[in-house]
Amino acid sequence: MNRIMRLCCSVALVASSVVSAAEAYERVELDRDRTSLQYASPIKSVTKVIEGYKWLGQTKEMNGGVVFEAYDNPNFGKNDKVSGSAIMVKAIFYTYDDVSKEEVMIARQSQINGFVELYGYDSPDIQLHIKVVGDNEFLAFSSEGDFNKKDKLFSYKKVEKFNKNPHGEKMKSASDSGMVF
Protein backbone atom coordinates (compact mmCIF):
# COMPACT_ATOMS: atom_id res chain seq x y z
CA MET A 1 0.00 0.00 0.00
CA ASN A 2 2.89 2.36 0.82
CA ARG A 3 4.42 1.74 -2.60
CA ILE A 4 1.17 2.59 -4.33
CA MET A 5 0.87 5.84 -2.35
CA ARG A 6 4.46 6.79 -3.21
CA LEU A 7 3.88 5.96 -6.86
CA CYS A 8 0.70 8.07 -6.96
CA CYS A 9 2.48 11.00 -5.30
CA SER A 10 5.39 10.72 -7.74
CA VAL A 11 3.06 10.68 -10.73
CA ALA A 12 1.17 13.69 -9.36
CA LEU A 13 4.41 15.64 -8.84
CA VAL A 14 5.69 14.86 -12.33
CA ALA A 15 2.33 15.72 -13.90
CA SER A 16 2.13 19.03 -12.03
CA SER A 17 5.64 20.03 -13.10
CA VAL A 18 4.85 19.17 -16.74
CA VAL A 19 1.62 21.16 -16.58
CA SER A 20 3.33 24.17 -15.00
CA ALA A 21 6.13 24.08 -17.62
CA ALA A 22 3.54 23.93 -20.40
CA GLU A 23 1.66 26.90 -18.91
CA ALA A 24 4.84 28.95 -18.77
CA TYR A 25 5.25 28.85 -22.54
CA GLU A 26 1.76 29.04 -23.93
CA ARG A 27 0.74 31.28 -26.80
CA VAL A 28 -1.62 34.15 -26.01
CA GLU A 29 -3.66 36.12 -28.50
CA LEU A 30 -2.52 39.74 -28.72
CA ASP A 31 -3.32 42.53 -31.14
CA ARG A 32 -1.03 42.27 -34.17
CA ASP A 33 -0.49 46.05 -34.06
CA ARG A 34 0.30 46.20 -30.32
CA THR A 35 2.74 48.86 -29.21
CA SER A 36 5.48 49.00 -26.63
CA LEU A 37 3.58 51.51 -24.51
CA GLN A 38 0.63 49.15 -24.06
CA TYR A 39 2.99 46.73 -22.25
CA ALA A 40 5.61 49.19 -20.98
CA SER A 41 5.89 47.76 -17.46
CA PRO A 42 6.96 44.19 -18.37
CA ILE A 43 9.17 45.51 -21.19
CA LYS A 44 10.96 47.99 -18.90
CA SER A 45 11.51 45.30 -16.26
CA VAL A 46 13.26 43.11 -18.86
CA THR A 47 15.32 45.91 -20.43
CA LYS A 48 16.41 47.08 -16.98
CA VAL A 49 18.01 43.66 -16.36
CA ILE A 50 19.59 43.05 -19.79
CA GLU A 51 20.94 46.47 -20.82
CA GLY A 52 24.63 47.21 -20.46
CA TYR A 53 25.92 43.67 -19.92
CA LYS A 54 27.58 41.02 -22.04
CA TRP A 55 25.39 37.94 -22.50
CA LEU A 56 26.99 34.72 -23.72
CA GLY A 57 24.84 32.06 -25.39
CA GLN A 58 25.17 28.77 -23.56
CA THR A 59 25.39 26.11 -26.27
CA LYS A 60 28.28 24.34 -27.99
CA GLU A 61 27.37 26.02 -31.29
CA MET A 62 27.40 29.57 -29.90
CA ASN A 63 30.73 31.29 -29.84
CA GLY A 64 29.52 34.75 -28.97
CA GLY A 65 26.64 36.63 -27.57
CA VAL A 66 24.91 39.96 -27.41
CA VAL A 67 25.09 43.30 -25.64
CA PHE A 68 21.96 45.43 -25.30
CA GLU A 69 22.19 49.21 -25.00
CA ALA A 70 19.47 51.75 -24.32
CA TYR A 71 18.37 53.51 -27.50
CA ASP A 72 16.69 56.90 -27.49
CA ASN A 73 13.82 56.67 -29.99
CA PRO A 74 13.94 59.90 -32.05
CA ASN A 75 10.31 59.42 -33.18
CA PHE A 76 8.85 58.78 -29.73
CA GLY A 77 5.59 60.70 -29.29
CA LYS A 78 5.33 61.52 -33.00
CA ASN A 79 2.50 60.34 -35.20
CA ASP A 80 4.40 57.35 -36.56
CA LYS A 81 2.52 54.05 -36.44
CA VAL A 82 5.64 51.88 -36.06
CA SER A 83 8.06 53.91 -33.95
CA GLY A 84 5.95 56.70 -32.43
CA SER A 85 5.16 54.64 -29.34
CA ALA A 86 8.05 52.17 -29.46
CA ILE A 87 10.51 51.33 -26.71
CA MET A 88 13.77 50.55 -28.49
CA VAL A 89 17.10 48.94 -27.67
CA LYS A 90 20.29 48.57 -29.64
CA ALA A 91 21.52 44.97 -29.89
CA ILE A 92 25.17 44.37 -30.70
CA PHE A 93 25.76 40.75 -31.70
CA TYR A 94 29.18 39.17 -31.30
CA THR A 95 30.92 36.17 -32.79
CA TYR A 96 33.63 35.35 -30.31
CA ASP A 97 34.81 38.80 -29.22
CA ASP A 98 34.22 40.53 -32.58
CA VAL A 99 31.11 42.54 -33.47
CA SER A 100 29.18 40.71 -36.17
CA LYS A 101 26.00 42.83 -36.39
CA GLU A 102 24.33 45.82 -34.80
CA GLU A 103 20.58 46.21 -34.88
CA VAL A 104 18.13 48.74 -33.47
CA MET A 105 15.23 46.69 -32.15
CA ILE A 106 11.68 47.49 -31.11
CA ALA A 107 10.42 45.87 -27.90
CA ARG A 108 6.86 44.68 -27.49
CA GLN A 109 4.98 42.01 -25.57
CA SER A 110 5.56 38.60 -27.14
CA GLN A 111 2.63 36.38 -28.01
CA ILE A 112 4.40 33.74 -25.93
CA ASN A 113 3.36 34.20 -22.31
CA GLY A 114 6.13 35.60 -20.11
CA PHE A 115 8.42 36.73 -22.95
CA VAL A 116 9.25 40.13 -24.44
CA GLU A 117 9.76 40.27 -28.20
CA LEU A 118 12.53 42.32 -29.77
CA TYR A 119 12.40 42.72 -33.53
CA GLY A 120 14.62 44.65 -35.91
CA TYR A 121 13.45 48.16 -36.77
CA ASP A 122 15.01 47.96 -40.24
CA SER A 123 14.81 44.16 -40.46
CA PRO A 124 11.58 42.92 -38.79
CA ASP A 125 12.54 39.31 -39.61
CA ILE A 126 15.30 39.55 -36.98
CA GLN A 127 13.56 38.53 -33.76
CA LEU A 128 14.55 37.62 -30.25
CA HIS A 129 11.99 36.60 -27.62
CA ILE A 130 13.44 37.03 -24.12
CA LYS A 131 12.42 35.86 -20.66
CA VAL A 132 14.57 36.92 -17.72
CA VAL A 133 15.06 34.08 -15.22
CA GLY A 134 17.35 35.93 -12.82
CA ASP A 135 19.82 38.79 -12.65
CA ASN A 136 22.43 36.70 -14.47
CA GLU A 137 20.42 34.70 -17.01
CA PHE A 138 17.74 34.97 -19.66
CA LEU A 139 16.10 32.48 -22.00
CA ALA A 140 15.57 33.32 -25.65
CA PHE A 141 14.33 31.91 -28.92
CA SER A 142 14.40 33.45 -32.39
CA SER A 143 10.89 32.93 -33.73
CA GLU A 144 7.38 32.57 -32.30
CA GLY A 145 7.21 29.12 -33.86
CA ASP A 146 10.25 27.97 -31.87
CA PHE A 147 8.94 28.51 -28.34
CA ASN A 148 7.99 24.87 -27.79
CA LYS A 149 11.10 23.36 -29.43
CA LYS A 150 13.62 22.54 -26.73
CA ASP A 151 16.60 22.77 -29.12
CA LYS A 152 15.57 26.31 -30.16
CA LEU A 153 15.39 27.73 -26.62
CA PHE A 154 18.77 29.16 -25.62
CA SER A 155 20.11 30.24 -22.27
CA TYR A 156 22.24 33.39 -22.10
CA LYS A 157 24.40 34.09 -19.07
CA LYS A 158 26.00 37.35 -17.97
CA VAL A 159 29.79 37.31 -18.50
CA GLU A 160 32.67 39.74 -18.07
CA LYS A 161 34.04 39.07 -21.57
CA PHE A 162 33.31 36.98 -24.64
CA ASN A 163 35.46 34.06 -25.74
CA LYS A 164 38.51 34.82 -27.87
CA ASN A 165 38.60 33.47 -31.39
CA PRO A 166 40.70 30.28 -31.19
CA HIS A 167 41.87 30.87 -34.77
CA GLY A 168 43.21 34.29 -33.78
CA GLU A 169 45.10 36.04 -36.52
CA LYS A 170 45.57 32.80 -38.48
CA MET A 171 42.61 33.54 -40.73
CA LYS A 172 43.29 36.05 -43.48
CA SER A 173 41.08 37.47 -46.16
CA ALA A 174 41.40 36.03 -49.67
CA SER A 175 43.35 39.07 -50.87
CA ASP A 176 45.70 39.00 -47.86
CA SER A 177 46.44 35.31 -48.30
CA GLY A 178 47.27 35.68 -52.00
CA MET A 179 44.25 33.74 -53.23
CA VAL A 180 43.01 36.73 -55.23
CA PHE A 181 45.37 38.02 -57.89
N, CA and C of each residue as an Amber inpcrd file, in Angstrom:
protein
   543
   0.8300000  -1.1920000   0.0000000   0.0000000   0.0000000   0.0000000
   0.8720000   1.2530000   0.0000000   1.9760000   1.2330000   0.7810000
   2.8890000   2.3650000   0.8210000   3.4970000   2.6480000  -0.5510000
   3.8370000   1.5650000  -1.2650000   4.4190000   1.7400000  -2.6010000
   3.4290000   2.4100000  -3.5380000   2.1920000   2.0140000  -3.4620000
   1.1650000   2.5910000  -4.3280000   0.9930000   4.0770000  -4.0210000
   0.9890000   4.4250000  -2.7380000   0.8690000   5.8430000  -2.3510000
   2.0610000   6.6480000  -2.8720000   3.2600000   6.0850000  -2.7240000
   4.4620000   6.7900000  -3.2140000   4.4120000   6.9520000  -4.7260000
   3.9860000   5.9060000  -5.4140000   3.8780000   5.9650000  -6.8650000
   2.8690000   7.0320000  -7.2900000   1.7290000   7.0650000  -6.6450000
   0.7030000   8.0740000  -6.9610000   1.2290000   9.4890000  -6.7130000
   1.9130000   9.6800000  -5.6030000   2.4800000  11.0000000  -5.2970000
   3.5300000  11.3960000  -6.3260000   4.3620000  10.4460000  -6.7280000
   5.3900000  10.7180000  -7.7350000   4.7660000  11.1200000  -9.0610000
   3.7520000  10.3780000  -9.4810000   3.0590000  10.6810000 -10.7290000
   2.4120000  12.0640000 -10.6510000   1.8020000  12.3760000  -9.5290000
   1.1670000  13.6930000  -9.3590000   2.1980000  14.8140000  -9.4170000
   3.3540000  14.6270000  -8.7970000   4.4080000  15.6450000  -8.8450000
   4.9430000  15.8450000 -10.2550000   5.1980000  14.7640000 -10.9580000
   5.6910000  14.8610000 -12.3320000   4.6520000  15.5390000 -13.2140000
   3.4050000  15.1270000 -13.0890000   2.3340000  15.7190000 -13.8970000
   2.1890000  17.2090000 -13.6170000   2.2790000  17.6040000 -12.3410000
   2.1290000  19.0280000 -12.0300000   3.2920000  19.8380000 -12.5640000
   4.5000000  19.2900000 -12.5590000   5.6420000  20.0330000 -13.1040000
   5.5440000  20.1510000 -14.6170000   5.0470000  19.1100000 -15.2890000
   4.8530000  19.1680000 -16.7380000   3.7860000  20.1930000 -17.0800000
   2.6910000  20.2020000 -16.3360000   1.6150000  21.1580000 -16.5830000
   2.1030000  22.5830000 -16.3480000   2.8560000  22.8170000 -15.2760000
   3.3320000  24.1700000 -15.0050000   4.3310000  24.6180000 -16.0490000
   5.1790000  23.7130000 -16.5600000   6.1270000  24.0760000 -17.6210000
   5.3770000  24.4100000 -18.9000000   4.3190000  23.6630000 -19.2020000
   3.5370000  23.9350000 -20.4030000   2.8340000  25.2790000 -20.2850000
   2.3350000  25.6200000 -19.1030000   1.6590000  26.8960000 -18.9140000
   2.6190000  28.0670000 -19.0820000   3.8610000  27.8760000 -18.7150000
   4.8350000  28.9530000 -18.7720000   5.0950000  29.4090000 -20.2050000
   4.9350000  28.5180000 -21.1600000   5.2490000  28.8510000 -22.5410000
   4.0630000  28.6710000 -23.4670000   2.9270000  29.1470000 -23.0620000
   1.7570000  29.0360000 -23.9260000   1.5970000  30.3180000 -24.7480000
   0.9900000  30.1520000 -25.8960000   0.7370000  31.2750000 -26.8010000
  -0.5200000  32.0040000 -26.3370000  -0.4520000  33.3330000 -26.3420000
  -1.6150000  34.1510000 -26.0140000  -1.9490000  35.0190000 -27.2200000
  -3.2120000  35.2910000 -27.3820000  -3.6560000  36.1170000 -28.5040000
  -3.5010000  37.5940000 -28.1420000  -2.7100000  38.3010000 -28.9000000
  -2.5170000  39.7400000 -28.7150000  -2.7770000  40.4450000 -30.0330000
  -3.0970000  41.7190000 -29.9470000  -3.3170000  42.5310000 -31.1380000
  -2.0460000  42.5440000 -31.9790000  -2.1770000  42.2900000 -33.2530000
  -1.0250000  42.2730000 -34.1660000  -0.3050000  43.6250000 -34.1780000
  -1.0530000  44.7010000 -34.0240000  -0.4890000  46.0550000 -34.0620000
  -0.2330000  46.6080000 -32.6590000   0.0420000  45.7390000 -31.6910000
   0.2970000  46.1960000 -30.3190000   1.5620000  47.0580000 -30.2930000
   1.5920000  47.9700000 -29.3380000   2.7420000  48.8650000 -29.2130000
   3.4830000  48.5880000 -27.9180000   4.6640000  49.1490000 -27.8380000
   5.4760000  49.0020000 -26.6310000   4.7910000  49.6270000 -25.4300000
   4.1700000  50.7840000 -25.6310000   3.5770000  51.5070000 -24.5070000
   2.4360000  50.7430000 -23.8460000   1.7240000  49.9220000 -24.6170000
   0.6350000  49.1470000 -24.0550000   1.1390000  48.1510000 -23.0050000
   2.3960000  47.7370000 -23.1470000   2.9890000  46.7340000 -22.2480000
   4.3060000  47.2550000 -21.6730000   4.3600000  48.5460000 -21.4000000
   5.6140000  49.1920000 -20.9790000   6.2000000  48.6030000 -19.7050000
   5.3780000  48.2470000 -18.7430000   5.8870000  47.7610000 -17.4620000
   6.6970000  46.4650000 -17.6000000   6.1480000  45.4060000 -18.2350000
   6.9590000  44.1900000 -18.3710000   8.1720000  44.3910000 -19.2790000
   8.0480000  45.2500000 -20.2790000   9.1730000  45.5080000 -21.1860000
  10.2920000  46.2150000 -20.4320000   9.9440000  47.2490000 -19.6640000
  10.9560000  47.9870000 -18.8990000  11.6330000  47.1040000 -17.8620000
  10.8820000  46.1810000 -17.2630000  11.5060000  45.3040000 -16.2620000
  12.5290000  44.3720000 -16.9090000  12.3010000  43.9480000 -18.1490000
  13.2640000  43.1060000 -18.8620000  14.4550000  43.9440000 -19.3200000
  14.2070000  45.1000000 -19.9370000  15.3200000  45.9090000 -20.4320000
  16.2110000  46.4020000 -19.2970000  15.6250000  46.6400000 -18.1380000
  16.4110000  47.0790000 -16.9810000  17.4510000  46.0250000 -16.5950000
  17.0980000  44.7510000 -16.7260000  18.0110000  43.6600000 -16.3640000
  19.0590000  43.4120000 -17.4510000  18.6790000  43.4770000 -18.7300000
  19.5920000  43.0490000 -19.7940000  20.5240000  44.1320000 -20.3320000
  20.1420000  45.4070000 -20.2090000  20.9420000  46.4740000 -20.8160000
  22.2810000  46.6730000 -20.1170000  23.3200000  46.8460000 -20.9560000
  24.6350000  47.2080000 -20.4600000  25.5350000  46.0560000 -20.0650000
  25.1210000  44.8340000 -20.3010000  25.9190000  43.6670000 -19.9210000
  26.2220000  42.8150000 -21.1380000  27.2460000  41.9900000 -21.0070000
  27.5790000  41.0160000 -22.0430000  26.8660000  39.7170000 -21.6940000
  26.1560000  39.1670000 -22.6840000  25.3900000  37.9350000 -22.4980000
  25.9210000  36.8890000 -23.4600000  26.4180000  35.7950000 -22.9200000
  26.9880000  34.7170000 -23.7170000  25.9740000  33.6040000 -23.8680000
  25.7370000  33.1880000 -25.1230000  24.8410000  32.0640000 -25.3860000
  25.4560000  30.7810000 -24.8700000  24.6580000  29.9610000 -24.2400000
  25.1710000  28.7740000 -23.5630000  24.8920000  27.4860000 -24.3310000
  25.4540000  27.3670000 -25.5270000  25.3940000  26.1080000 -26.2660000
  26.7560000  25.8770000 -26.8960000  27.0050000  24.6570000 -27.3410000
  28.2760000  24.3420000 -27.9920000  28.4330000  25.1220000 -29.2960000
  27.3240000  25.3600000 -29.9860000  27.3710000  26.0240000 -31.2860000
  27.6120000  27.5320000 -31.1770000  27.2680000  28.1230000 -30.0440000
  27.3950000  29.5720000 -29.9000000  28.7920000  29.9470000 -29.4410000
  29.4020000  30.8140000 -30.1930000  30.7340000  31.2940000 -29.8410000
  30.7240000  32.8010000 -29.6770000  29.6520000  33.3190000 -29.1640000
  29.5230000  34.7460000 -28.9670000  28.2790000  35.0480000 -28.1800000
  27.8160000  36.2450000 -28.3350000  26.6450000  36.6280000 -27.5730000
  26.1120000  37.9550000 -28.0350000  25.5710000  38.7010000 -27.0750000
  24.9060000  39.9580000 -27.4080000  25.0700000  40.9380000 -26.2490000
  25.1140000  42.2120000 -26.6040000  25.0920000  43.3030000 -25.6370000
  23.9230000  44.1960000 -26.0290000  23.0910000  44.5310000 -25.0530000
  21.9620000  45.4310000 -25.3030000  22.2830000  46.7870000 -24.7040000
  22.0010000  47.8410000 -25.4750000  22.1870000  49.2080000 -25.0000000
  20.8640000  49.9490000 -25.1070000  20.6590000  50.8980000 -24.2210000
  19.4650000  51.7510000 -24.3150000  19.5530000  52.5350000 -25.6280000
  18.4140000  52.7580000 -26.2410000  18.3700000  53.5080000 -27.4980000
  17.2730000  54.5500000 -27.3870000  17.6410000  55.7990000 -27.5740000
  16.6900000  56.8990000 -27.4890000  15.9330000  56.9970000 -28.8110000
  14.6600000  56.6690000 -28.8010000  13.8220000  56.6710000 -29.9930000
  13.5680000  58.1140000 -30.4410000  14.1260000  58.5180000 -31.5920000
  13.9390000  59.9000000 -32.0510000  12.5120000  60.2200000 -32.4780000
  11.6940000  59.2040000 -32.7440000  10.3110000  59.4170000 -33.1840000
   9.2940000  59.2500000 -32.0710000   9.7660000  59.0320000 -30.8360000
   8.8460000  58.7810000 -29.7340000   7.8890000  59.9620000 -29.5530000
   6.6160000  59.6700000 -29.4670000   5.5900000  60.6950000 -29.2910000
   5.0950000  61.3030000 -30.5870000   5.7720000  60.9990000 -31.6960000
   5.3330000  61.5220000 -32.9960000   4.2690000  60.5960000 -33.5740000
   3.5700000  61.0950000 -34.5660000   2.5020000  60.3380000 -35.1960000
   3.0870000  59.3650000 -36.2230000   3.8030000  58.3800000 -35.7260000
   4.4020000  57.3540000 -36.5570000   3.9020000  56.0110000 -36.0360000
   3.1780000  55.2790000 -36.8800000   2.5190000  54.0500000 -36.4380000
   3.5110000  53.0200000 -35.8900000   4.6910000  52.9030000 -36.4860000
   5.6450000  51.8800000 -36.0620000   6.4900000  52.3450000 -34.8820000
   7.0890000  53.5160000 -34.9820000   8.0570000  53.9120000 -33.9530000
   7.5820000  55.0210000 -33.0160000   6.4190000  55.5950000 -33.2600000
   5.9480000  56.6960000 -32.4260000   5.7090000  56.3270000 -30.9780000
   5.3870000  55.0720000 -30.7170000   5.1640000  54.6410000 -29.3360000
   6.0010000  53.3930000 -29.0250000   7.2070000  53.3520000 -29.6170000
   8.0510000  52.1680000 -29.4620000   9.1690000  52.3740000 -28.4490000
   9.3400000  51.3930000 -27.5840000  10.5060000  51.3260000 -26.7130000
  11.5520000  50.5700000 -27.5230000  12.7430000  51.1490000 -27.6490000
  13.7670000  50.5460000 -28.4940000  15.0390000  50.2540000 -27.7200000
  15.7710000  49.2610000 -28.2020000  17.0960000  48.9400000 -27.6730000
  18.0180000  48.7130000 -28.8650000  19.2940000  48.8790000 -28.6220000
  20.2860000  48.5660000 -29.6430000  20.9290000  47.2460000 -29.2380000
  20.9060000  46.2800000 -30.1440000  21.5170000  44.9700000 -29.8860000
  22.7990000  44.8790000 -30.7030000  23.8790000  44.5540000 -30.0330000
  25.1700000  44.3710000 -30.7000000  25.5120000  42.9000000 -30.5620000
  25.5060000  42.1890000 -31.6910000  25.7570000  40.7550000 -31.7010000
  27.2410000  40.4930000 -31.9390000  27.7550000  39.5070000 -31.2270000
  29.1770000  39.1670000 -31.3040000  29.3530000  37.7230000 -31.7520000
  30.4040000  37.4970000 -32.5270000  30.9170000  36.1670000 -32.7950000
  32.2890000  36.1610000 -32.1500000  32.4730000  35.2920000 -31.2040000
  33.6280000  35.3490000 -30.3110000  33.6510000  36.7520000 -29.7120000
  34.7640000  37.4640000 -29.8100000  34.8100000  38.8050000 -29.2240000
  34.7870000  39.9000000 -30.2830000  34.3210000  39.5700000 -31.4900000
  34.2220000  40.5340000 -32.5840000  32.7610000  40.8550000 -32.8810000
  32.4700000  42.1280000 -33.1130000  31.1120000  42.5430000 -33.4660000
  30.7600000  41.9640000 -34.8300000  29.6250000  41.2740000 -34.9030000
  29.1810000  40.7050000 -36.1750000  27.9800000  41.4480000 -36.7640000
  27.1750000  42.0910000 -35.9010000  26.0040000  42.8290000 -36.3900000
  25.4900000  43.7470000 -35.2920000  25.0080000  44.8980000 -35.7100000
  24.3320000  45.8210000 -34.7970000  22.9370000  46.0510000 -35.3410000
  21.9620000  46.0590000 -34.4550000  20.5760000  46.2140000 -34.8840000
  19.7880000  47.0070000 -33.8550000  19.0720000  48.0380000 -34.3250000
  18.1270000  48.7420000 -33.4660000  16.8620000  47.9020000 -33.4640000
  16.3660000  47.5960000 -32.2640000  15.2270000  46.6920000 -32.1470000
  14.0920000  47.3320000 -31.3630000  12.8800000  47.0230000 -31.7840000
  11.6750000  47.4910000 -31.1090000  11.2270000  46.4080000 -30.1340000
  10.8880000  46.8200000 -28.9300000  10.4210000  45.8750000 -27.9030000
   8.8990000  45.9260000 -27.8270000   8.2960000  44.7710000 -27.7200000
   6.8570000  44.6780000 -27.4860000   6.5750000  43.3620000 -26.7770000
   5.3780000  43.2320000 -26.2600000   4.9840000  42.0080000 -25.5670000
   4.9310000  40.8710000 -26.5800000   5.5810000  39.7730000 -26.2730000
   5.5610000  38.5970000 -27.1390000   4.2140000  37.8900000 -27.0250000
   3.8470000  37.1780000 -28.0690000   2.6340000  36.3760000 -28.0090000
   2.8610000  35.0840000 -27.2330000   4.0900000  34.8810000 -26.7770000
   4.4000000  33.7390000 -25.9270000   4.4220000  34.2520000 -24.4980000
   3.5460000  33.7280000 -23.6800000   3.3570000  34.2020000 -22.3140000
   4.6720000  34.2680000 -21.5410000   4.9500000  35.4270000 -20.9390000
   6.1330000  35.6040000 -20.1130000   7.3480000  36.1250000 -20.8490000
   7.2830000  36.2740000 -22.1550000   8.4170000  36.7290000 -22.9530000
   8.1810000  38.1340000 -23.4940000   9.2760000  38.8400000 -23.7550000
   9.2520000  40.1260000 -24.4390000   9.8880000  39.9050000 -25.8040000
   9.2600000  40.4240000 -26.8360000   9.7550000  40.2680000 -28.1970000
  10.5620000  41.5000000 -28.5900000  11.7370000  41.2630000 -29.1500000
  12.5300000  42.3180000 -29.7650000  12.6010000  41.9910000 -31.2490000
  12.2750000  42.9680000 -32.0900000  12.4000000  42.7230000 -33.5280000
  13.0850000  43.9070000 -34.1770000  13.8190000  43.6360000 -35.2420000
  14.6160000  44.6510000 -35.9140000  13.7650000  45.7670000 -36.4900000
  14.1660000  47.0040000 -36.2310000  13.4470000  48.1590000 -36.7680000
  13.5740000  48.1890000 -38.2840000  14.7890000  47.9800000 -38.7910000
  15.0110000  47.9620000 -40.2400000  14.8370000  46.5710000 -40.8290000
  14.9350000  45.5550000 -40.0110000  14.8100000  44.1590000 -40.4590000
  13.8670000  43.4100000 -39.5210000  12.5400000  43.5420000 -39.7090000
  11.5780000  42.9160000 -38.7930000  11.7110000  41.3970000 -38.6900000
  12.3700000  40.7620000 -39.6720000  12.5430000  39.3130000 -39.6110000
  13.5670000  38.8970000 -38.5530000  14.3820000  39.8370000 -38.0720000
  15.3050000  39.5470000 -36.9800000  14.5130000  39.6700000 -35.6870000
  14.3520000  38.5580000 -34.9870000  13.5570000  38.5250000 -33.7630000
  14.3410000  37.8640000 -32.6430000  14.0210000  38.2650000 -31.4440000
  14.5490000  37.6190000 -30.2530000  13.4860000  37.7490000 -29.1730000
  12.9850000  36.6300000 -28.6920000  11.9940000  36.6040000 -27.6180000
  12.7390000  36.2680000 -26.3370000  12.6220000  37.1300000 -25.3170000
  13.4420000  37.0250000 -24.1160000  12.5720000  36.8860000 -22.8710000
  13.0310000  36.0000000 -21.9870000  12.4210000  35.8630000 -20.6630000
  13.5480000  35.8600000 -19.6470000  13.5480000  36.8340000 -18.7530000
  14.5660000  36.9190000 -17.7230000  14.2470000  35.8890000 -16.6420000
  15.2590000  35.0920000 -16.2640000  15.0550000  34.0800000 -15.2170000
  15.9310000  34.3540000 -14.0000000  16.5210000  35.5220000 -13.9550000
  17.3530000  35.9280000 -12.8220000  18.1990000  37.1240000 -13.2360000
  18.9760000  37.6440000 -12.3150000  19.8240000  38.7850000 -12.6490000
  20.9520000  38.4180000 -13.5980000  21.2780000  37.1310000 -13.6860000
  22.4270000  36.6970000 -14.4740000  22.0840000  35.7650000 -15.6270000
  20.7980000  35.6340000 -15.9520000  20.4220000  34.6950000 -17.0080000
  19.1040000  35.1030000 -17.6550000  19.0230000  34.8630000 -18.9700000
  17.7420000  34.9660000 -19.6550000  17.6290000  33.8480000 -20.6800000
  16.3960000  33.4780000 -20.9760000  16.1040000  32.4770000 -21.9990000
  15.6520000  33.2160000 -23.2440000  15.9580000  32.6570000 -24.4070000
  15.5740000  33.3200000 -25.6540000  15.3550000  32.2970000 -26.7600000
  14.4900000  32.6580000 -27.6800000  14.3300000  31.9140000 -28.9190000
  14.1260000  32.9410000 -30.0200000  14.3480000  32.5120000 -31.2770000
  14.3950000  33.4530000 -32.3910000  13.0710000  33.6950000 -33.0940000
  12.1360000  32.7860000 -32.9910000  10.8940000  32.9290000 -33.7340000
   9.7300000  32.4120000 -32.8980000   8.5630000  33.0050000 -33.0650000
   7.3840000  32.5740000 -32.3000000   7.1040000  31.0920000 -32.4660000
   7.4360000  30.5390000 -33.6180000   7.2070000  29.1240000 -33.8640000
   8.1710000  28.2100000 -33.1220000   9.2180000  28.7690000 -32.5390000
  10.2500000  27.9670000 -31.8750000  10.0700000  27.8340000 -30.3710000
   9.0590000  28.4620000 -29.8010000   8.9420000  28.5090000 -28.3420000
   8.7730000  27.1410000 -27.6990000   8.2090000  26.1900000 -28.3920000
   7.9870000  24.8730000 -27.7940000   9.0020000  23.8340000 -28.2680000
  10.0440000  24.2720000 -28.9710000  11.0970000  23.3640000 -29.4290000
  12.2970000  23.5240000 -28.4970000  12.5770000  22.4870000 -27.7420000
  13.6230000  22.5450000 -26.7260000  14.9840000  22.9380000 -27.3100000
  15.2950000  22.4740000 -28.5230000  16.5980000  22.7690000 -29.1200000
  16.6810000  24.1940000 -29.6750000  15.5880000  24.9290000 -29.6730000
  15.5750000  26.3130000 -30.1580000  15.5370000  27.3310000 -29.0240000
  15.4210000  26.8580000 -27.7790000  15.3890000  27.7270000 -26.6160000
  16.8000000  27.7870000 -26.0370000  17.3860000  28.9790000 -26.0430000
  18.7700000  29.1570000 -25.6170000  18.8430000  29.8960000 -24.2940000
  19.8430000  29.5690000 -23.5290000  20.1090000  30.2380000 -22.2650000
  21.2970000  31.1730000 -22.4650000  21.1490000  32.4140000 -22.0470000
  22.2370000  33.3890000 -22.0950000  22.6210000  33.7350000 -20.6640000
  23.9110000  33.7550000 -20.4040000  24.3980000  34.0900000 -19.0660000
  25.2800000  35.3280000 -19.1380000  25.2050000  36.1270000 -18.0790000
  26.0030000  37.3490000 -17.9750000  27.4760000  36.9590000 -17.8000000
  28.3560000  37.5890000 -18.5780000  29.7890000  37.3110000 -18.4950000
  30.5600000  38.6350000 -18.4790000  31.7990000  38.5630000 -18.0650000
  32.6750000  39.7420000 -18.0740000  33.2190000  40.0130000 -19.4690000
  33.5220000  38.9190000 -20.2150000  34.0450000  39.0710000 -21.5750000
  33.6290000  37.8750000 -22.4080000  33.6350000  38.0690000 -23.7270000
  33.3090000  36.9800000 -24.6390000  34.5610000  36.1490000 -24.9010000
  34.3480000  34.9410000 -25.4170000  35.4610000  34.0580000 -25.7390000
  36.3190000  34.6650000 -26.8500000  37.5990000  34.4070000 -26.7930000
  38.5130000  34.8220000 -27.8660000  38.3790000  33.8390000 -29.0130000
  38.6140000  34.3160000 -30.2200000  38.5980000  33.4700000 -31.3930000
  39.7980000  32.5290000 -31.3220000  39.5780000  31.2040000 -31.2980000
  40.6970000  30.2780000 -31.1850000  41.6010000  30.2870000 -32.4190000
  41.0820000  30.8020000 -33.5430000  41.8730000  30.8660000 -34.7660000
  42.7400000  32.1180000 -34.7910000  42.4260000  33.0590000 -33.9230000
  43.2050000  34.2920000 -33.7770000  43.4660000  34.9760000 -35.0930000
  44.7010000  35.3290000 -35.3030000  45.0980000  36.0410000 -36.5230000
  45.4310000  35.0900000 -37.6570000  45.2310000  33.7880000 -37.4580000
  45.5690000  32.8040000 -38.4790000  44.7430000  32.9810000 -39.7410000
  43.4920000  33.4000000 -39.5750000  42.6090000  33.5380000 -40.7270000
  42.8420000  34.8830000 -41.4030000  43.0720000  34.8310000 -42.7090000
  43.2880000  36.0470000 -43.4810000  42.2240000  36.1270000 -44.5600000
  42.0210000  37.3290000 -45.0520000  41.0840000  37.4740000 -46.1580000
  41.7110000  36.8620000 -47.4060000  40.9010000  36.6380000 -48.4310000
  41.4040000  36.0280000 -49.6690000  42.4900000  36.8780000 -50.3080000
  42.3280000  38.2050000 -50.2760000  43.3500000  39.0680000 -50.8730000
  44.6370000  39.0800000 -50.0590000  44.5170000  39.0340000 -48.7110000
  45.6980000  39.0020000 -47.8590000  46.4730000  37.6960000 -47.9820000
  45.7720000  36.6010000 -48.2200000  46.4410000  35.3060000 -48.2970000
  47.0250000  35.0210000 -49.6660000  46.7400000  35.8840000 -50.6560000
  47.2720000  35.6830000 -51.9990000  46.3760000  34.8640000 -52.8840000
  45.1760000  34.5360000 -52.4280000  44.2460000  33.7370000 -53.2330000
  43.6460000  34.5570000 -54.3720000  43.5490000  35.8590000 -54.1920000
  43.0090000  36.7300000 -55.2300000  44.1790000  37.4570000 -55.8810000
  44.2350000  37.4010000 -57.1850000  45.3680000  38.0230000 -57.8930000
  45.0130000  39.3860000 -58.4210000
